[in-house]
Amino acid sequence: MLMTTNCEHRQVFNATWQCTECGAKMVARHDEPSRIATGGPEPAVLAGFEVIYDCECCDSGEPTGCGRTHRGEYLNAAGKSRRG
């Protein structure tokens, strides 16, 4: 698959794992929990998940032209995106 070498994949559609700008399909996904402090007896509660992707460029160890800002749609604590 052709991929623009200067695309930083700033917006990836979670349903397809594809960059909305260049169409490149990501090869791996990581959901990183986002927590907020409550000030109460619990130190923090789960607010949602930041979705981070790896592209072929990152996966191959060749980061040339890769901005490594591969972000998917934010997921709420129930795992749902704002789209649906």
Rosetta constraint file for C-alpha pairs under 8 A:
AtomPair CA 1 CA 24 HARMONIC 7.34 0.50
AtomPair CA 2 CA 24 HARMONIC 7.43 0.50
AtomPair CA 3 CA 7 HARMONIC 7.89 0.50
AtomPair CA 3 CA 22 HARMONIC 6.67 0.50
AtomPair CA 3 CA 23 HARMONIC 7.73 0.50
AtomPair CA 3 CA 24 HARMONIC 5.84 0.50
AtomPair CA 4 CA 22 HARMONIC 6.61 0.50
AtomPair CA 5 CA 64 HARMONIC 7.37 0.50
AtomPair CA 5 CA 65 HARMONIC 4.93 0.50
AtomPair CA 5 CA 66 HARMONIC 6.74 0.50
AtomPair CA 6 CA 65 HARMONIC 4.76 0.50
AtomPair CA 6 CA 66 HARMONIC 6.39 0.50
AtomPair CA 6 CA 67 HARMONIC 7.73 0.50
AtomPair CA 7 CA 21 HARMONIC 7.66 0.50
AtomPair CA 7 CA 22 HARMONIC 6.98 0.50
AtomPair CA 7 CA 65 HARMONIC 7.17 0.50
AtomPair CA 7 CA 66 HARMONIC 6.65 0.50
AtomPair CA 7 CA 67 HARMONIC 7.24 0.50
AtomPair CA 8 CA 65 HARMONIC 7.66 0.50
AtomPair CA 8 CA 66 HARMONIC 5.51 0.50
AtomPair CA 8 CA 67 HARMONIC 4.42 0.50
AtomPair CA 8 CA 68 HARMONIC 6.11 0.50
AtomPair CA 8 CA 69 HARMONIC 5.90 0.50
AtomPair CA 8 CA 70 HARMONIC 6.67 0.50
AtomPair CA 9 CA 19 HARMONIC 5.42 0.50
AtomPair CA 9 CA 20 HARMONIC 7.60 0.50
AtomPair CA 9 CA 21 HARMONIC 7.12 0.50
AtomPair CA 9 CA 22 HARMONIC 7.73 0.50
AtomPair CA 9 CA 67 HARMONIC 7.61 0.50
AtomPair CA 9 CA 68 HARMONIC 7.53 0.50
AtomPair CA 9 CA 69 HARMONIC 6.33 0.50
AtomPair CA 9 CA 70 HARMONIC 4.93 0.50
AtomPair CA 9 CA 71 HARMONIC 7.12 0.50
AtomPair CA 10 CA 19 HARMONIC 7.51 0.50
AtomPair CA 10 CA 69 HARMONIC 5.49 0.50
AtomPair CA 10 CA 70 HARMONIC 5.20 0.50
AtomPair CA 10 CA 71 HARMONIC 5.57 0.50
AtomPair CA 10 CA 72 HARMONIC 7.94 0.50
AtomPair CA 11 CA 19 HARMONIC 5.87 0.50
AtomPair CA 11 CA 20 HARMONIC 5.89 0.50
AtomPair CA 11 CA 21 HARMONIC 7.51 0.50
AtomPair CA 11 CA 70 HARMONIC 6.69 0.50
AtomPair CA 11 CA 71 HARMONIC 5.46 0.50
AtomPair CA 11 CA 72 HARMONIC 5.78 0.50
AtomPair CA 11 CA 73 HARMONIC 7.52 0.50
AtomPair CA 12 CA 17 HARMONIC 6.07 0.50
AtomPair CA 12 CA 18 HARMONIC 5.40 0.50
AtomPair CA 12 CA 19 HARMONIC 4.32 0.50
AtomPair CA 12 CA 20 HARMONIC 5.73 0.50
AtomPair CA 12 CA 53 HARMONIC 7.92 0.50
AtomPair CA 12 CA 70 HARMONIC 6.81 0.50
AtomPair CA 12 CA 71 HARMONIC 5.83 0.50
AtomPair CA 12 CA 72 HARMONIC 4.51 0.50
AtomPair CA 12 CA 73 HARMONIC 6.96 0.50
AtomPair CA 13 CA 17 HARMONIC 5.51 0.50
AtomPair CA 13 CA 18 HARMONIC 5.64 0.50
AtomPair CA 13 CA 19 HARMONIC 6.42 0.50
AtomPair CA 13 CA 20 HARMONIC 6.52 0.50
AtomPair CA 13 CA 72 HARMONIC 5.85 0.50
AtomPair CA 13 CA 73 HARMONIC 6.55 0.50
AtomPair CA 14 CA 18 HARMONIC 7.50 0.50
AtomPair CA 14 CA 72 HARMONIC 5.69 0.50
AtomPair CA 14 CA 73 HARMONIC 6.18 0.50
AtomPair CA 16 CA 25 HARMONIC 7.61 0.50
AtomPair CA 17 CA 25 HARMONIC 5.53 0.50
AtomPair CA 17 CA 26 HARMONIC 5.45 0.50
AtomPair CA 17 CA 53 HARMONIC 7.99 0.50
AtomPair CA 18 CA 23 HARMONIC 5.30 0.50
AtomPair CA 18 CA 24 HARMONIC 5.35 0.50
AtomPair CA 18 CA 25 HARMONIC 4.26 0.50
AtomPair CA 18 CA 26 HARMONIC 6.05 0.50
AtomPair CA 19 CA 23 HARMONIC 4.76 0.50
AtomPair CA 19 CA 24 HARMONIC 5.39 0.50
AtomPair CA 19 CA 25 HARMONIC 6.50 0.50
AtomPair CA 19 CA 26 HARMONIC 7.62 0.50
AtomPair CA 24 CA 55 HARMONIC 7.82 0.50
AtomPair CA 25 CA 55 HARMONIC 7.09 0.50
AtomPair CA 26 CA 53 HARMONIC 6.21 0.50
AtomPair CA 26 CA 54 HARMONIC 5.73 0.50
AtomPair CA 26 CA 55 HARMONIC 4.50 0.50
AtomPair CA 26 CA 56 HARMONIC 6.77 0.50
AtomPair CA 27 CA 53 HARMONIC 7.36 0.50
AtomPair CA 27 CA 54 HARMONIC 5.80 0.50
AtomPair CA 27 CA 55 HARMONIC 5.42 0.50
AtomPair CA 27 CA 56 HARMONIC 6.23 0.50
AtomPair CA 27 CA 59 HARMONIC 7.52 0.50
AtomPair CA 28 CA 53 HARMONIC 5.63 0.50
AtomPair CA 28 CA 54 HARMONIC 5.13 0.50
AtomPair CA 28 CA 55 HARMONIC 7.14 0.50
AtomPair CA 29 CA 51 HARMONIC 7.03 0.50
AtomPair CA 29 CA 52 HARMONIC 5.83 0.50
AtomPair CA 29 CA 53 HARMONIC 4.51 0.50
AtomPair CA 29 CA 54 HARMONIC 6.46 0.50
AtomPair CA 30 CA 51 HARMONIC 5.91 0.50
AtomPair CA 30 CA 52 HARMONIC 5.17 0.50
AtomPair CA 30 CA 53 HARMONIC 6.24 0.50
AtomPair CA 31 CA 49 HARMONIC 5.71 0.50
AtomPair CA 31 CA 50 HARMONIC 5.77 0.50
AtomPair CA 31 CA 51 HARMONIC 4.67 0.50
AtomPair CA 31 CA 52 HARMONIC 6.32 0.50
AtomPair CA 32 CA 49 HARMONIC 5.28 0.50
AtomPair CA 32 CA 50 HARMONIC 5.12 0.50
AtomPair CA 32 CA 51 HARMONIC 6.34 0.50
AtomPair CA 32 CA 52 HARMONIC 7.50 0.50
AtomPair CA 33 CA 46 HARMONIC 6.85 0.50
AtomPair CA 33 CA 47 HARMONIC 7.67 0.50
AtomPair CA 33 CA 48 HARMONIC 6.01 0.50
AtomPair CA 33 CA 49 HARMONIC 4.50 0.50
AtomPair CA 33 CA 50 HARMONIC 6.43 0.50
AtomPair CA 34 CA 46 HARMONIC 6.09 0.50
AtomPair CA 34 CA 47 HARMONIC 5.58 0.50
AtomPair CA 34 CA 48 HARMONIC 5.25 0.50
AtomPair CA 34 CA 49 HARMONIC 5.28 0.50
AtomPair CA 34 CA 50 HARMONIC 6.61 0.50
AtomPair CA 35 CA 44 HARMONIC 5.87 0.50
AtomPair CA 35 CA 45 HARMONIC 5.38 0.50
AtomPair CA 35 CA 46 HARMONIC 4.51 0.50
AtomPair CA 35 CA 47 HARMONIC 5.11 0.50
AtomPair CA 35 CA 48 HARMONIC 7.07 0.50
AtomPair CA 36 CA 44 HARMONIC 5.23 0.50
AtomPair CA 36 CA 45 HARMONIC 5.60 0.50
AtomPair CA 36 CA 46 HARMONIC 6.61 0.50
AtomPair CA 36 CA 47 HARMONIC 6.22 0.50
AtomPair CA 37 CA 43 HARMONIC 5.87 0.50
AtomPair CA 37 CA 44 HARMONIC 4.24 0.50
AtomPair CA 37 CA 45 HARMONIC 6.57 0.50
AtomPair CA 38 CA 42 HARMONIC 6.70 0.50
AtomPair CA 38 CA 43 HARMONIC 6.40 0.50
AtomPair CA 38 CA 44 HARMONIC 5.56 0.50
AtomPair CA 38 CA 45 HARMONIC 6.88 0.50
AtomPair CA 39 CA 43 HARMONIC 6.87 0.50
AtomPair CA 39 CA 44 HARMONIC 7.93 0.50
AtomPair CA 46 CA 77 HARMONIC 6.07 0.50
AtomPair CA 47 CA 76 HARMONIC 6.27 0.50
AtomPair CA 47 CA 77 HARMONIC 5.29 0.50
AtomPair CA 48 CA 74 HARMONIC 7.28 0.50
AtomPair CA 48 CA 75 HARMONIC 5.40 0.50
AtomPair CA 48 CA 76 HARMONIC 4.00 0.50
AtomPair CA 48 CA 77 HARMONIC 4.03 0.50
AtomPair CA 48 CA 78 HARMONIC 7.41 0.50
AtomPair CA 48 CA 79 HARMONIC 7.12 0.50
AtomPair CA 49 CA 74 HARMONIC 6.02 0.50
AtomPair CA 49 CA 75 HARMONIC 5.03 0.50
AtomPair CA 49 CA 76 HARMONIC 6.28 0.50
AtomPair CA 49 CA 77 HARMONIC 6.87 0.50
AtomPair CA 49 CA 79 HARMONIC 7.46 0.50
AtomPair CA 50 CA 71 HARMONIC 7.60 0.50
AtomPair CA 50 CA 72 HARMONIC 7.43 0.50
AtomPair CA 50 CA 73 HARMONIC 7.58 0.50
AtomPair CA 50 CA 74 HARMONIC 5.31 0.50
AtomPair CA 50 CA 75 HARMONIC 6.69 0.50
AtomPair CA 51 CA 71 HARMONIC 5.83 0.50
AtomPair CA 51 CA 72 HARMONIC 4.93 0.50
AtomPair CA 51 CA 73 HARMONIC 6.45 0.50
AtomPair CA 51 CA 74 HARMONIC 6.16 0.50
AtomPair CA 51 CA 75 HARMONIC 7.39 0.50
AtomPair CA 52 CA 69 HARMONIC 7.96 0.50
AtomPair CA 52 CA 70 HARMONIC 5.66 0.50
AtomPair CA 52 CA 71 HARMONIC 4.91 0.50
AtomPair CA 52 CA 72 HARMONIC 6.04 0.50
AtomPair CA 53 CA 70 HARMONIC 5.16 0.50
AtomPair CA 53 CA 71 HARMONIC 6.30 0.50
AtomPair CA 53 CA 72 HARMONIC 7.08 0.50
AtomPair CA 54 CA 58 HARMONIC 5.93 0.50
AtomPair CA 54 CA 59 HARMONIC 6.39 0.50
AtomPair CA 54 CA 68 HARMONIC 7.73 0.50
AtomPair CA 54 CA 70 HARMONIC 6.71 0.50
AtomPair CA 55 CA 59 HARMONIC 6.06 0.50
AtomPair CA 55 CA 70 HARMONIC 7.91 0.50
AtomPair CA 56 CA 60 HARMONIC 5.88 0.50
AtomPair CA 57 CA 61 HARMONIC 6.62 0.50
AtomPair CA 57 CA 62 HARMONIC 5.41 0.50
AtomPair CA 57 CA 63 HARMONIC 5.64 0.50
AtomPair CA 57 CA 64 HARMONIC 7.50 0.50
AtomPair CA 57 CA 66 HARMONIC 6.69 0.50
AtomPair CA 58 CA 62 HARMONIC 6.00 0.50
AtomPair CA 58 CA 63 HARMONIC 5.38 0.50
AtomPair CA 58 CA 66 HARMONIC 7.16 0.50
AtomPair CA 58 CA 68 HARMONIC 7.53 0.50
AtomPair CA 63 CA 67 HARMONIC 7.82 0.50
AtomPair CA 73 CA 81 HARMONIC 6.13 0.50
AtomPair CA 73 CA 82 HARMONIC 7.55 0.50
AtomPair CA 74 CA 81 HARMONIC 5.91 0.50
AtomPair CA 74 CA 82 HARMONIC 7.37 0.50
AtomPair CA 75 CA 79 HARMONIC 5.09 0.50
AtomPair CA 75 CA 80 HARMONIC 5.07 0.50
AtomPair CA 75 CA 81 HARMONIC 4.55 0.50
AtomPair CA 75 CA 82 HARMONIC 7.23 0.50
AtomPair CA 76 CA 80 HARMONIC 5.46 0.50
AtomPair CA 76 CA 81 HARMONIC 6.42 0.50
AtomPair CA 76 CA 82 HARMONIC 8.00 0.50
AtomPair CA 80 CA 84 HARMONIC 6.63 0.50
